[in-house]
């Protein structure tokens, strides 16, 4: 039973960051990140970056998998949000 719960936790930890994909696709489709707070996005990303070393050295495979998947997908969110925010400022000049 415990092994089953660990496997469920592992796959759930990997699956959660995939829910960033609709957000990324919406920003790309609209070519805008105006409804995303950059302070929030960068703040969350910094927290994930600060947690990453702990996840990488942890013997808990679930925490390690979640940390890697989360930083990967949330980095894309932040990069896309910044790209469209900077792109809008450059278009105004």
N, C-alpha and C positions, 0 to 999 in steps of 0.2 A: 504493500500500500504506500509506504513512504517513497519508494522508488517511482511509483506512478505520479505522486504529488510533485516530486522533484522534476520529472519530465514535463509535467503540465506547466510548472513555474518557469522552466527553461524556455519552452516555446512561447509562453505568454510574454516573457521578458523580451524575446526577439520580436514578437508581433506588435507590441505596443508602439514602438517607434514608426512602424509602417503607417500608422494613422496620421503621420505628418505629410504623407504623399498627397492627399487631397488638398491640403493647404498650399503645398508647393505648386501643384498643377493649377490651382485657382489663381495664384499670383501670376504665373506664366501666361495663362489664358487671358487675363485682364490686363497684363503688362503693368500691374500696379501692386504695391504693397502698402497703400495708404491706410488700409484698415488694420494693419499690424503695427503695434507699438514697438519701435526699434529699441527703446529702453528695456521693455519687457523681454524681447527676443534676445538681445545681447546679455541681459542679466541672467536669464535662464541658461544660455549657452556658457557663460562664465562659470556658473555653478556646476554644470555638467562637466566642464573641463577640470574644475577643482576636484570633482568626485572621480574622474577617470583613473588617476593613478591608483587609488584605492581599489577600484574595480579590476584593474589589470593585475595587481599583485594578490588579489583575494583568491583563496582556494575554492570559494563558492562559484561554481560554474554559472549559475543563474545570474548572479550579480555581474560577473565578468561579461557574459553575453549581452545582458541588458545595457551595460555601460558602453560597450563597443557599438552596438546597434543604435543606441540613443544618440551618442555623440556624432555618429555618421549622418543620420537623417536630420538631426537638429542643426548641424553645421550647414546642410543644404538649405534649410529654412532660412537661416540667418543670411547666408550668402545671396540667396534670391531676393530676400527682403531688402537688403542693402543695395543690391544691383539696381532694383527698380526705383528705390528712393533716390539714389545718386543719379540715375538716368533721368528722372523727372527734373531734378535740379539743373542738369546740363541742358535739357530741352528748353528751359526757361531763359537761358542766357542768350 
